């Protein structure tokens, strides 16, 4: 797997945007990615230094689809990446805060 297979997309929510000031960024990652793989992928893609990676497995919600029976959304994995104090910020998130 390359770095772009591990980091799927950024998670853009109000709560995740508040943590950008503390150099914490949230990404949706591959479900079988480890913390060391996530750290290496973020450092390779964004050219920053990562201090810590926290991960959480998110279960898919059960959603109704009209008259049909309810069906589940897919489960996914989130990673909260904390950068070092002397690392530069990720420019992708700059315009969204």
N, C-alpha and C positions, 0 to 999 in steps of 0.2 A: 504494500500500500504506500502511495506517496502522500505528501502533506495535504493535498487537496481532497484526497479520499477520506482523511481523518477529520478535517474541519469541514463540516457540511455548510453551515450558514451562521451568521450572527443572530442572536436573540435580541430583538429590539422591543423592549417593554419599558414602561415608566420606571419600574424598580431597577432594571438593569442599567438604564441611562443615568440614574442617580449615583450609581456606584462607579461610573466612569471617572468622576473627580478623584476617587481613591485609587485609580489605576487598576480597577477590576473590570474585566470584560467577560461577557457571557456568550458562549458559542454552543450550537448544536453539533455534536460530534458523532462519529461512527459508534455504534452500540458496543462493539468489541474492542474499542481503543483503550489503551492503558494511559495512566497519568504521564508516564515518561514519553510515550508516543505523542500525546497531545502537546506536551511542553516543547518537544522538538519541532513539531509541525508549526506551532505558533511562532517560535523563534525563526524558523526558516521562511515562512510566508511574510511576516510583518517586520522582520529584522529588529527584534526587541529582546530584552532579557527577562525571562519569566522567573519569579520567585516561588510561586506556589500554584498548584492546580487542585481544585476541589471538583468532584464529579457527583452527579445524582442521576439515578435512573427514573425517568418519568413514565408512568403507566398511561396508556392510551385511554381517553375518556369514552364512555359509552354514549353515543349520540343517536337520536331518533332521526329517521329519514322519511318524514311524512307518514303515510299510512303503513309503510313497511315496518317490519320489526327493527328494533334497535341494533346497531352494529358498532363495534369498537373502532376507534382511531388507532393508528399505529403507535407503539411505544417508542421512545427515543431516549437519548442520553444527553445531558447538559454538562458543560464544563465551565466553571468560574475560574478564570485565569487572572492571577494577581501578578503585576509587573514589579520589578525592583524599583527602589526609590530614584536611582540615577538613570533609569531606562527612559527612552523617549516614548511618547504616547503613540497610539495607533491612529493614524490620520483618518481612517474610514469612519470612526465614531465622532470626529470633531464637529461636523456640521449638524449632528443630530441632538446635541445637548441643549 
